[in-house]
Amino acid sequence: ERTWFDGAERTRELETWIDELDQTLPPLKNFVLPSGGLCAAHLHVARAVCRRAERSVHELVRVGSVEPEVGFYMNRLSDYLFMAARS
């Protein structure tokens, strides 16, 4: 039996956090290279790990082992980590 995951609600929560961070940051005008202090570096590493996990989850979604919402959540989580690293 699968573990239940409220992906839609969790994804909406992440999107709210992303929007809140976005309001405090200047708009991006160029490609962003990972930089910043130690905290930002850790967030960039976490984002890279999240993106790798997202690629693995994509295959699980494709074969029907997990719900598509898990993939959506992983995508938004990596976006949140990017925004957090910029802040």
mmCIF file as gemmi writes it, N, C-alpha and C atoms, coordinates in Angstrom:
data_model
loop_
_atom_site.group_PDB
_atom_site.id
_atom_site.type_symbol
_atom_site.label_atom_id
_atom_site.label_alt_id
_atom_site.label_comp_id
_atom_site.label_asym_id
_atom_site.label_entity_id
_atom_site.label_seq_id
_atom_site.pdbx_PDB_ins_code
_atom_site.Cartn_x
_atom_site.Cartn_y
_atom_site.Cartn_z
_atom_site.occupancy
_atom_site.B_iso_or_equiv
_atom_site.pdbx_formal_charge
_atom_site.auth_seq_id
_atom_site.auth_asym_id
_atom_site.pdbx_PDB_model_num
ATOM 1 N N . GLU Axp A 1 ? 0.84 -1.183 0 1 0 ? 1 A 1
ATOM 2 C CA . GLU Axp A 1 ? 0 0 0 1 0 ? 1 A 1
ATOM 3 C C . GLU Axp A 1 ? 0.884 1.245 0 1 0 ? 1 A 1
ATOM 4 N N . ARG Axp A 2 ? 0.506 2.232 -0.784 1 0 ? 2 A 1
ATOM 5 C CA . ARG Axp A 2 ? 1.277 3.475 -0.902 1 0 ? 2 A 1
ATOM 6 C C . ARG Axp A 2 ? 1.062 4.38 0.294 1 0 ? 2 A 1
ATOM 7 N N . THR Axp A 3 ? 2.083 5.151 0.582 1 0 ? 3 A 1
ATOM 8 C CA . THR Axp A 3 ? 1.963 6.197 1.581 1 0 ? 3 A 1
ATOM 9 C C . THR Axp A 3 ? 1.214 7.364 0.961 1 0 ? 3 A 1
ATOM 10 N N . TRP Axp A 4 ? 0.243 7.907 1.666 1 0 ? 4 A 1
ATOM 11 C CA . TRP Axp A 4 ? -0.544 9.017 1.144 1 0 ? 4 A 1
ATOM 12 C C . TRP Axp A 4 ? 0.248 10.313 1.264 1 0 ? 4 A 1
ATOM 13 N N . PHE Axp A 5 ? 0.215 11.114 0.232 1 0 ? 5 A 1
ATOM 14 C CA . PHE Axp A 5 ? 0.924 12.397 0.201 1 0 ? 5 A 1
ATOM 15 C C . PHE Axp A 5 ? -0.018 13.455 -0.333 1 0 ? 5 A 1
ATOM 16 N N . ASP Axp A 6 ? -0.266 14.483 0.468 1 0 ? 6 A 1
ATOM 17 C CA . ASP Axp A 6 ? -1.139 15.584 0.053 1 0 ? 6 A 1
ATOM 18 C C . ASP Axp A 6 ? -0.309 16.566 -0.774 1 0 ? 6 A 1
ATOM 19 N N . GLY Axp A 7 ? 0.06 16.134 -1.969 1 0 ? 7 A 1
ATOM 20 C CA . GLY Axp A 7 ? 0.942 16.922 -2.819 1 0 ? 7 A 1
ATOM 21 C C . GLY Axp A 7 ? 0.361 18.259 -3.223 1 0 ? 7 A 1
ATOM 22 N N . ALA Axp A 8 ? -0.923 18.306 -3.526 1 0 ? 8 A 1
ATOM 23 C CA . ALA Axp A 8 ? -1.534 19.56 -3.975 1 0 ? 8 A 1
ATOM 24 C C . ALA Axp A 8 ? -1.451 20.623 -2.88 1 0 ? 8 A 1
ATOM 25 N N . GLU Axp A 9 ? -1.773 20.26 -1.664 1 0 ? 9 A 1
ATOM 26 C CA . GLU Axp A 9 ? -1.722 21.223 -0.553 1 0 ? 9 A 1
ATOM 27 C C . GLU Axp A 9 ? -0.292 21.638 -0.249 1 0 ? 9 A 1
ATOM 28 N N . ARG Axp A 10 ? 0.609 20.686 -0.216 1 0 ? 10 A 1
ATOM 29 C CA . ARG Axp A 10 ? 2.026 20.996 0.065 1 0 ? 10 A 1
ATOM 30 C C . ARG Axp A 10 ? 2.617 21.861 -1.046 1 0 ? 10 A 1
ATOM 31 N N . THR Axp A 11 ? 2.237 21.591 -2.29 1 0 ? 11 A 1
ATOM 32 C CA . THR Axp A 11 ? 2.738 22.38 -3.419 1 0 ? 11 A 1
ATOM 33 C C . THR Axp A 11 ? 2.225 23.812 -3.334 1 0 ? 11 A 1
ATOM 34 N N . ARG Axp A 12 ? 0.955 23.982 -2.983 1 0 ? 12 A 1
ATOM 35 C CA . ARG Axp A 12 ? 0.4 25.337 -2.812 1 0 ? 12 A 1
ATOM 36 C C . ARG Axp A 12 ? 1.149 26.084 -1.713 1 0 ? 12 A 1
ATOM 37 N N . GLU Axp A 13 ? 1.478 25.382 -0.645 1 0 ? 13 A 1
ATOM 38 C CA . GLU Axp A 13 ? 2.226 26.007 0.45 1 0 ? 13 A 1
ATOM 39 C C . GLU Axp A 13 ? 3.598 26.478 -0.036 1 0 ? 13 A 1
ATOM 40 N N . LEU Axp A 14 ? 4.295 25.634 -0.787 1 0 ? 14 A 1
ATOM 41 C CA . LEU Axp A 14 ? 5.591 26.038 -1.337 1 0 ? 14 A 1
ATOM 42 C C . LEU Axp A 14 ? 5.443 27.237 -2.268 1 0 ? 14 A 1
ATOM 43 N N . GLU Axp A 15 ? 4.406 27.232 -3.1 1 0 ? 15 A 1
ATOM 44 C CA . GLU Axp A 15 ? 4.197 28.351 -4.018 1 0 ? 15 A 1
ATOM 45 C C . GLU Axp A 15 ? 3.958 29.656 -3.269 1 0 ? 15 A 1
ATOM 46 N N . THR Axp A 16 ? 3.28 29.591 -2.144 1 0 ? 16 A 1
ATOM 47 C CA . THR Axp A 16 ? 3.084 30.777 -1.311 1 0 ? 16 A 1
ATOM 48 C C . THR Axp A 16 ? 4.423 31.287 -0.8 1 0 ? 16 A 1
ATOM 49 N N . TRP Axp A 17 ? 5.253 30.382 -0.312 1 0 ? 17 A 1
ATOM 50 C CA . TRP Axp A 17 ? 6.579 30.781 0.185 1 0 ? 17 A 1
ATOM 51 C C . TRP Axp A 17 ? 7.436 31.36 -0.94 1 0 ? 17 A 1
ATOM 52 N N . ILE Axp A 18 ? 7.361 30.755 -2.122 1 0 ? 18 A 1
ATOM 53 C CA . ILE Axp A 18 ? 8.118 31.26 -3.27 1 0 ? 18 A 1
ATOM 54 C C . ILE Axp A 18 ? 7.662 32.673 -3.608 1 0 ? 18 A 1
ATOM 55 N N . ASP Axp A 19 ? 6.351 32.895 -3.644 1 0 ? 19 A 1
ATOM 56 C CA . ASP Axp A 19 ? 5.816 34.228 -3.948 1 0 ? 19 A 1
ATOM 57 C C . ASP Axp A 19 ? 6.261 35.25 -2.908 1 0 ? 19 A 1
ATOM 58 N N . GLU Axp A 20 ? 6.278 34.864 -1.639 1 0 ? 20 A 1
ATOM 59 C CA . GLU Axp A 20 ? 6.707 35.783 -0.582 1 0 ? 20 A 1
ATOM 60 C C . GLU Axp A 20 ? 8.178 36.161 -0.758 1 0 ? 20 A 1
ATOM 61 N N . LEU Axp A 21 ? 9.024 35.181 -1.061 1 0 ? 21 A 1
ATOM 62 C CA . LEU Axp A 21 ? 10.432 35.477 -1.29 1 0 ? 21 A 1
ATOM 63 C C . LEU Axp A 21 ? 10.62 36.322 -2.541 1 0 ? 21 A 1
ATOM 64 N N . ASP Axp A 22 ? 9.868 36.022 -3.58 1 0 ? 22 A 1
ATOM 65 C CA . ASP Axp A 22 ? 9.994 36.735 -4.846 1 0 ? 22 A 1
ATOM 66 C C . ASP Axp A 22 ? 9.705 38.224 -4.685 1 0 ? 22 A 1
ATOM 67 N N . GLN Axp A 23 ? 8.786 38.56 -3.797 1 0 ? 23 A 1
ATOM 68 C CA . GLN Axp A 23 ? 8.442 39.965 -3.572 1 0 ? 23 A 1
ATOM 69 C C . GLN Axp A 23 ? 9.574 40.743 -2.913 1 0 ? 23 A 1
ATOM 70 N N . THR Axp A 24 ? 10.488 40.043 -2.248 1 0 ? 24 A 1
ATOM 71 C CA . THR Axp A 24 ? 11.573 40.723 -1.539 1 0 ? 24 A 1
ATOM 72 C C . THR Axp A 24 ? 12.866 40.774 -2.348 1 0 ? 24 A 1
ATOM 73 N N . LEU Axp A 25 ? 12.906 40.108 -3.504 1 0 ? 25 A 1
ATOM 74 C CA . LEU Axp A 25 ? 14.132 40.008 -4.294 1 0 ? 25 A 1
ATOM 75 C C . LEU Axp A 25 ? 14.029 40.817 -5.58 1 0 ? 25 A 1
ATOM 76 N N . PRO Axp A 26 ? 15.166 41.35 -6.045 1 0 ? 26 A 1
ATOM 77 C CA . PRO Axp A 26 ? 15.137 42.05 -7.337 1 0 ? 26 A 1
ATOM 78 C C . PRO Axp A 26 ? 14.904 41.05 -8.468 1 0 ? 26 A 1
ATOM 79 N N . PRO Axp A 27 ? 14.314 41.507 -9.576 1 0 ? 27 A 1
ATOM 80 C CA . PRO Axp A 27 ? 14.082 40.59 -10.692 1 0 ? 27 A 1
ATOM 81 C C . PRO Axp A 27 ? 15.409 40.099 -11.284 1 0 ? 27 A 1
ATOM 82 N N . LEU Axp A 28 ? 15.391 38.869 -11.791 1 0 ? 28 A 1
ATOM 83 C CA . LEU Axp A 28 ? 16.579 38.327 -12.443 1 0 ? 28 A 1
ATOM 84 C C . LEU Axp A 28 ? 16.716 38.922 -13.832 1 0 ? 28 A 1
ATOM 85 N N . LYS Axp A 29 ? 17.937 39.35 -14.166 1 0 ? 29 A 1
ATOM 86 C CA . LYS Axp A 29 ? 18.191 39.906 -15.494 1 0 ? 29 A 1
ATOM 87 C C . LYS Axp A 29 ? 19.188 39.057 -16.267 1 0 ? 29 A 1
ATOM 88 N N . ASN Axp A 30 ? 19.953 38.227 -15.564 1 0 ? 30 A 1
ATOM 89 C CA . ASN Axp A 30 ? 20.974 37.396 -16.186 1 0 ? 30 A 1
ATOM 90 C C . ASN Axp A 30 ? 20.89 35.985 -15.632 1 0 ? 30 A 1
ATOM 91 N N . PHE Axp A 31 ? 21.624 35.095 -16.267 1 0 ? 31 A 1
ATOM 92 C CA . PHE Axp A 31 ? 21.782 33.745 -15.738 1 0 ? 31 A 1
ATOM 93 C C . PHE Axp A 31 ? 22.457 33.841 -14.378 1 0 ? 31 A 1
ATOM 94 N N . VAL Axp A 32 ? 21.988 33.083 -13.41 1 0 ? 32 A 1
ATOM 95 C CA . VAL Axp A 32 ? 22.516 33.165 -12.055 1 0 ? 32 A 1
ATOM 96 C C . VAL Axp A 32 ? 23.48 32.02 -11.796 1 0 ? 32 A 1
ATOM 97 N N . LEU Axp A 33 ? 24.694 32.372 -11.407 1 0 ? 33 A 1
ATOM 98 C CA . LEU Axp A 33 ? 25.655 31.372 -10.968 1 0 ? 33 A 1
ATOM 99 C C . LEU Axp A 33 ? 25.515 31.212 -9.465 1 0 ? 33 A 1
ATOM 100 N N . PRO Axp A 34 ? 25.536 29.982 -8.973 1 0 ? 34 A 1
ATOM 101 C CA . PRO Axp A 34 ? 25.44 29.787 -7.526 1 0 ? 34 A 1
ATOM 102 C C . PRO Axp A 34 ? 26.544 30.558 -6.804 1 0 ? 34 A 1
ATOM 103 N N . SER Axp A 35 ? 26.146 31.367 -5.861 1 0 ? 35 A 1
ATOM 104 C CA . SER Axp A 35 ? 27.107 32.152 -5.083 1 0 ? 35 A 1
ATOM 105 C C . SER Axp A 35 ? 26.465 32.52 -3.761 1 0 ? 35 A 1
ATOM 106 N N . GLY Axp A 36 ? 27.184 33.268 -2.953 1 0 ? 36 A 1
ATOM 107 C CA . GLY Axp A 36 ? 26.679 33.701 -1.66 1 0 ? 36 A 1
ATOM 108 C C . GLY Axp A 36 ? 27.487 33.088 -0.539 1 0 ? 36 A 1
ATOM 109 N N . GLY Axp A 37 ? 26.979 33.215 0.653 1 0 ? 37 A 1
ATOM 110 C CA . GLY Axp A 37 ? 27.668 32.703 1.831 1 0 ? 37 A 1
ATOM 111 C C . GLY Axp A 37 ? 27.456 31.214 2.022 1 0 ? 37 A 1
ATOM 112 N N . LEU Axp A 38 ? 27.841 30.753 3.194 1 0 ? 38 A 1
ATOM 113 C CA . LEU Axp A 38 ? 27.766 29.336 3.518 1 0 ? 38 A 1
ATOM 114 C C . LEU Axp A 38 ? 26.323 28.818 3.448 1 0 ? 38 A 1
ATOM 115 N N . CYS Axp A 39 ? 25.402 29.579 3.98 1 0 ? 39 A 1
ATOM 116 C CA . CYS Axp A 39 ? 23.992 29.153 3.953 1 0 ? 39 A 1
ATOM 117 C C . CYS Axp A 39 ? 23.499 29.012 2.516 1 0 ? 39 A 1
ATOM 118 N N . ALA Axp A 40 ? 23.809 30.005 1.684 1 0 ? 40 A 1
ATOM 119 C CA . ALA Axp A 40 ? 23.402 29.948 0.277 1 0 ? 40 A 1
ATOM 120 C C . ALA Axp A 40 ? 24.038 28.749 -0.42 1 0 ? 40 A 1
ATOM 121 N N . ALA Axp A 41 ? 25.293 28.472 -0.094 1 0 ? 41 A 1
ATOM 122 C CA . ALA Axp A 41 ? 25.977 27.32 -0.699 1 0 ? 41 A 1
ATOM 123 C C . ALA Axp A 41 ? 25.271 26.02 -0.336 1 0 ? 41 A 1
ATOM 124 N N . HIS Axp A 42 ? 24.884 25.898 0.922 1 0 ? 42 A 1
ATOM 125 C CA . HIS Axp A 42 ? 24.157 24.689 1.353 1 0 ? 42 A 1
ATOM 126 C C . HIS Axp A 42 ? 22.811 24.584 0.639 1 0 ? 42 A 1
ATOM 127 N N . LEU Axp A 43 ? 22.126 25.707 0.456 1 0 ? 43 A 1
ATOM 128 C CA . LEU Axp A 43 ? 20.848 25.693 -0.246 1 0 ? 43 A 1
ATOM 129 C C . LEU Axp A 43 ? 21.022 25.314 -1.72 1 0 ? 43 A 1
ATOM 130 N N . HIS Axp A 44 ? 22.105 25.776 -2.348 1 0 ? 44 A 1
ATOM 131 C CA . HIS Axp A 44 ? 22.373 25.398 -3.738 1 0 ? 44 A 1
ATOM 132 C C . HIS Axp A 44 ? 22.651 23.897 -3.852 1 0 ? 44 A 1
ATOM 133 N N . VAL Axp A 45 ? 23.384 23.34 -2.888 1 0 ? 45 A 1
ATOM 134 C CA . VAL Axp A 45 ? 23.635 21.897 -2.889 1 0 ? 45 A 1
ATOM 135 C C . VAL Axp A 45 ? 22.313 21.149 -2.689 1 0 ? 45 A 1
ATOM 136 N N . ALA Axp A 46 ? 21.495 21.623 -1.753 1 0 ? 46 A 1
ATOM 137 C CA . ALA Axp A 46 ? 20.194 20.986 -1.517 1 0 ? 46 A 1
ATOM 138 C C . ALA Axp A 46 ? 19.339 21.031 -2.778 1 0 ? 46 A 1
ATOM 139 N N . ARG Axp A 47 ? 19.412 22.134 -3.497 1 0 ? 47 A 1
ATOM 140 C CA . ARG Axp A 47 ? 18.643 22.243 -4.746 1 0 ? 47 A 1
ATOM 141 C C . ARG Axp A 47 ? 19.148 21.239 -5.779 1 0 ? 47 A 1
ATOM 142 N N . ALA Axp A 48 ? 20.453 21.09 -5.88 1 0 ? 48 A 1
ATOM 143 C CA . ALA Axp A 48 ? 21.013 20.12 -6.832 1 0 ? 48 A 1
ATOM 144 C C . ALA Axp A 48 ? 20.561 18.698 -6.483 1 0 ? 48 A 1
ATOM 145 N N . VAL Axp A 49 ? 20.573 18.371 -5.206 1 0 ? 49 A 1
ATOM 146 C CA . VAL Axp A 49 ? 20.122 17.045 -4.765 1 0 ? 49 A 1
ATOM 147 C C . VAL Axp A 49 ? 18.629 16.88 -5.063 1 0 ? 49 A 1
ATOM 148 N N . CYS Axp A 50 ? 17.868 17.932 -4.82 1 0 ? 50 A 1
ATOM 149 C CA . CYS Axp A 50 ? 16.427 17.899 -5.084 1 0 ? 50 A 1
ATOM 150 C C . CYS Axp A 50 ? 16.156 17.691 -6.571 1 0 ? 50 A 1
ATOM 151 N N . ARG Axp A 51 ? 16.913 18.364 -7.434 1 0 ? 51 A 1
ATOM 152 C CA . ARG Axp A 51 ? 16.735 18.201 -8.876 1 0 ? 51 A 1
ATOM 153 C C . ARG Axp A 51 ? 17.053 16.771 -9.312 1 0 ? 51 A 1
ATOM 154 N N . ARG Axp A 52 ? 18.092 16.192 -8.713 1 0 ? 52 A 1
ATOM 155 C CA . ARG Axp A 52 ? 18.444 14.799 -9.019 1 0 ? 52 A 1
ATOM 156 C C . ARG Axp A 52 ? 17.308 13.873 -8.594 1 0 ? 52 A 1
ATOM 157 N N . ALA Axp A 53 ? 16.779 14.115 -7.392 1 0 ? 53 A 1
ATOM 158 C CA . ALA Axp A 53 ? 15.654 13.306 -6.909 1 0 ? 53 A 1
ATOM 159 C C . ALA Axp A 53 ? 14.426 13.494 -7.802 1 0 ? 53 A 1
ATOM 160 N N . GLU Axp A 54 ? 14.226 14.714 -8.28 1 0 ? 54 A 1
ATOM 161 C CA . GLU Axp A 54 ? 13.084 14.987 -9.161 1 0 ? 54 A 1
ATOM 162 C C . GLU Axp A 54 ? 13.183 14.149 -10.441 1 0 ? 54 A 1
ATOM 163 N N . ARG Axp A 55 ? 14.365 14.012 -10.985 1 0 ? 55 A 1
ATOM 164 C CA . ARG Axp A 55 ? 14.535 13.196 -12.186 1 0 ? 55 A 1
ATOM 165 C C . ARG Axp A 55 ? 14.204 11.728 -11.896 1 0 ? 55 A 1
ATOM 166 N N . SER Axp A 56 ? 14.574 11.246 -10.71 1 0 ? 56 A 1
ATOM 167 C CA . SER Axp A 56 ? 14.238 9.868 -10.334 1 0 ? 56 A 1
ATOM 168 C C . SER Axp A 56 ? 12.736 9.699 -10.136 1 0 ? 56 A 1
ATOM 169 N N . VAL Axp A 57 ? 12.118 10.693 -9.521 1 0 ? 57 A 1
ATOM 170 C CA . VAL Axp A 57 ? 10.672 10.641 -9.283 1 0 ? 57 A 1
ATOM 171 C C . VAL Axp A 57 ? 9.918 10.659 -10.606 1 0 ? 57 A 1
ATOM 172 N N . HIS Axp A 58 ? 10.434 11.397 -11.578 1 0 ? 58 A 1
ATOM 173 C CA . HIS Axp A 58 ? 9.778 11.463 -12.892 1 0 ? 58 A 1
ATOM 174 C C . HIS Axp A 58 ? 9.582 10.057 -13.463 1 0 ? 58 A 1
ATOM 175 N N . GLU Axp A 59 ? 10.593 9.219 -13.346 1 0 ? 59 A 1
ATOM 176 C CA . GLU Axp A 59 ? 10.483 7.845 -13.839 1 0 ? 59 A 1
ATOM 177 C C . GLU Axp A 59 ? 9.436 7.064 -13.038 1 0 ? 59 A 1
ATOM 178 N N . LEU Axp A 60 ? 9.404 7.277 -11.723 1 0 ? 60 A 1
ATOM 179 C CA . LEU Axp A 60 ? 8.409 6.596 -10.891 1 0 ? 60 A 1
ATOM 180 C C . LEU Axp A 60 ? 6.989 7.025 -11.257 1 0 ? 60 A 1
ATOM 181 N N . VAL Axp A 61 ? 6.821 8.308 -11.569 1 0 ? 61 A 1
ATOM 182 C CA . VAL Axp A 61 ? 5.512 8.799 -12.014 1 0 ? 61 A 1
ATOM 183 C C . VAL Axp A 61 ? 5.155 8.15 -13.347 1 0 ? 61 A 1
ATOM 184 N N . ARG Axp A 62 ? 6.116 8.074 -14.242 1 0 ? 62 A 1
ATOM 185 C CA . ARG Axp A 62 ? 5.868 7.521 -15.573 1 0 ? 62 A 1
ATOM 186 C C . ARG Axp A 62 ? 5.363 6.08 -15.52 1 0 ? 62 A 1
ATOM 187 N N . VAL Axp A 63 ? 5.922 5.283 -14.598 1 0 ? 63 A 1
ATOM 188 C CA . VAL Axp A 63 ? 5.501 3.877 -14.511 1 0 ? 63 A 1
ATOM 189 C C . VAL Axp A 63 ? 4.332 3.679 -13.55 1 0 ? 63 A 1
ATOM 190 N N . GLY Axp A 64 ? 3.855 4.768 -12.929 1 0 ? 64 A 1
ATOM 191 C CA . GLY Axp A 64 ? 2.687 4.68 -12.07 1 0 ? 64 A 1
ATOM 192 C C . GLY Axp A 64 ? 2.955 4.265 -10.637 1 0 ? 64 A 1
ATOM 193 N N . SER Axp A 65 ? 4.212 4.325 -10.214 1 0 ? 65 A 1
ATOM 194 C CA . SER Axp A 65 ? 4.548 3.946 -8.834 1 0 ? 65 A 1
ATOM 195 C C . SER Axp A 65 ? 4.209 5.037 -7.82 1 0 ? 65 A 1
ATOM 196 N N . VAL Axp A 66 ? 4.181 6.289 -8.266 1 0 ? 66 A 1
ATOM 197 C CA . VAL Axp A 66 ? 3.802 7.403 -7.391 1 0 ? 66 A 1
ATOM 198 C C . VAL Axp A 66 ? 2.876 8.334 -8.163 1 0 ? 66 A 1
ATOM 199 N N . GLU Axp A 67 ? 2.123 9.125 -7.437 1 0 ? 67 A 1
ATOM 200 C CA . GLU Axp A 67 ? 1.193 10.063 -8.041 1 0 ? 67 A 1
ATOM 201 C C . GLU Axp A 67 ? 1.965 11.211 -8.702 1 0 ? 67 A 1
ATOM 202 N N . PRO Axp A 68 ? 1.419 11.793 -9.76 1 0 ? 68 A 1
ATOM 203 C CA . PRO Axp A 68 ? 2.069 12.928 -10.424 1 0 ? 68 A 1
ATOM 204 C C . PRO Axp A 68 ? 2.322 14.11 -9.495 1 0 ? 68 A 1
ATOM 205 N N . GLU Axp A 69 ? 1.494 14.257 -8.456 1 0 ? 69 A 1
ATOM 206 C CA . GLU Axp A 69 ? 1.665 15.377 -7.528 1 0 ? 69 A 1
ATOM 207 C C . GLU Axp A 69 ? 3.035 15.355 -6.854 1 0 ? 69 A 1
ATOM 208 N N . VAL Axp A 70 ? 3.614 14.184 -6.691 1 0 ? 70 A 1
ATOM 209 C CA . VAL Axp A 70 ? 4.941 14.084 -6.084 1 0 ? 70 A 1
ATOM 210 C C . VAL Axp A 70 ? 5.964 14.786 -6.977 1 0 ? 70 A 1
ATOM 211 N N . GLY Axp A 71 ? 5.855 14.581 -8.273 1 0 ? 71 A 1
ATOM 212 C CA . GLY Axp A 71 ? 6.754 15.256 -9.211 1 0 ? 71 A 1
ATOM 213 C C . GLY Axp A 71 ? 6.565 16.757 -9.197 1 0 ? 71 A 1
ATOM 214 N N . PHE Axp A 72 ? 5.303 17.21 -9.149 1 0 ? 72 A 1
ATOM 215 C CA . PHE Axp A 72 ? 5.039 18.647 -9.083 1 0 ? 72 A 1
ATOM 216 C C . PHE Axp A 72 ? 5.654 19.252 -7.825 1 0 ? 72 A 1
ATOM 217 N N . TYR Axp A 73 ? 5.495 18.537 -6.706 1 0 ? 73 A 1
ATOM 218 C CA . TYR Axp A 73 ? 6.036 19.021 -5.445 1 0 ? 73 A 1
ATOM 219 C C . TYR Axp A 73 ? 7.56 19.133 -5.52 1 0 ? 73 A 1
ATOM 220 N N . MET Axp A 74 ? 8.212 18.106 -6.046 1 0 ? 74 A 1
ATOM 221 C CA . MET Axp A 74 ? 9.673 18.131 -6.136 1 0 ? 74 A 1
ATOM 222 C C . MET Axp A 74 ? 10.145 19.307 -6.989 1 0 ? 74 A 1
ATOM 223 N N . ASN Axp A 75 ? 9.425 19.593 -8.068 1 0 ? 75 A 1
ATOM 224 C CA . ASN Axp A 75 ? 9.773 20.713 -8.936 1 0 ? 75 A 1
ATOM 225 C C . ASN Axp A 75 ? 9.672 22.037 -8.189 1 0 ? 75 A 1
ATOM 226 N N . ARG Axp A 76 ? 8.584 22.212 -7.46 1 0 ? 76 A 1
ATOM 227 C CA . ARG Axp A 76 ? 8.399 23.469 -6.726 1 0 ? 76 A 1
ATOM 228 C C . ARG Axp A 76 ? 9.378 23.57 -5.557 1 0 ? 76 A 1
ATOM 229 N N . LEU Axp A 77 ? 9.731 22.431 -4.958 1 0 ? 77 A 1
ATOM 230 C CA . LEU Axp A 77 ? 10.709 22.445 -3.874 1 0 ? 77 A 1
ATOM 231 C C . LEU Axp A 77 ? 12.058 22.94 -4.38 1 0 ? 77 A 1
ATOM 232 N N . SER Axp A 78 ? 12.481 22.49 -5.556 1 0 ? 78 A 1
ATOM 233 C CA . SER Axp A 78 ? 13.756 22.972 -6.085 1 0 ? 78 A 1
ATOM 234 C C . SER Axp A 78 ? 13.672 24.463 -6.398 1 0 ? 78 A 1
ATOM 235 N N . ASP Axp A 79 ? 12.528 24.942 -6.871 1 0 ? 79 A 1
ATOM 236 C CA . ASP Axp A 79 ? 12.355 26.382 -7.098 1 0 ? 79 A 1
ATOM 237 C C . ASP Axp A 79 ? 12.44 27.155 -5.787 1 0 ? 79 A 1
ATOM 238 N N . TYR Axp A 80 ? 11.816 26.618 -4.744 1 0 ? 80 A 1
ATOM 239 C CA . TYR Axp A 80 ? 11.88 27.275 -3.439 1 0 ? 80 A 1
ATOM 240 C C . TYR Axp A 80 ? 13.323 27.357 -2.932 1 0 ? 80 A 1
ATOM 241 N N . LEU Axp A 81 ? 14.066 26.28 -3.072 1 0 ? 81 A 1
ATOM 242 C CA . LEU Axp A 81 ? 15.453 26.276 -2.61 1 0 ? 81 A 1
ATOM 243 C C . LEU Axp A 81 ? 16.28 27.297 -3.381 1 0 ? 81 A 1
ATOM 244 N N . PHE Axp A 82 ? 16.012 27.461 -4.669 1 0 ? 82 A 1
ATOM 245 C CA . PHE Axp A 82 ? 16.691 28.473 -5.47 1 0 ? 82 A 1
ATOM 246 C C . PHE Axp A 82 ? 16.381 29.872 -4.946 1 0 ? 82 A 1
ATOM 247 N N . MET Axp A 83 ? 15.101 30.131 -4.705 1 0 ? 83 A 1
ATOM 248 C CA . MET Axp A 83 ? 14.702 31.447 -4.193 1 0 ? 83 A 1
ATOM 249 C C . MET Axp A 83 ? 15.3 31.703 -2.805 1 0 ? 83 A 1
ATOM 250 N N . ALA Axp A 84 ? 15.299 30.687 -1.965 1 0 ? 84 A 1
ATOM 251 C CA . ALA Axp A 84 ? 15.867 30.839 -0.615 1 0 ? 84 A 1
ATOM 252 C C . ALA Axp A 84 ? 17.362 31.133 -0.688 1 0 ? 84 A 1
ATOM 253 N N . ALA Axp A 85 ? 18.054 30.512 -1.626 1 0 ? 85 A 1
ATOM 254 C CA . ALA Axp A 85 ? 19.491 30.76 -1.769 1 0 ? 85 A 1
ATOM 255 C C . ALA Axp A 85 ? 19.757 32.186 -2.24 1 0 ? 85 A 1
ATOM 256 N N . ARG Axp A 86 ? 18.857 32.734 -3.025 1 0 ? 86 A 1
ATOM 257 C CA . ARG Axp A 86 ? 19.008 34.125 -3.486 1 0 ? 86 A 1
ATOM 258 C C . ARG Axp A 86 ? 18.725 35.145 -2.404 1 0 ? 86 A 1
ATOM 259 N N . SER Axp A 87 ? 17.929 34.77 -1.409 1 0 ? 87 A 1
ATOM 260 C CA . SER Axp A 87 ? 17.5 35.763 -0.402 1 0 ? 87 A 1
ATOM 261 C C . SER Axp A 87 ? 18.564 36.017 0.651 1 0 ? 87 A 1
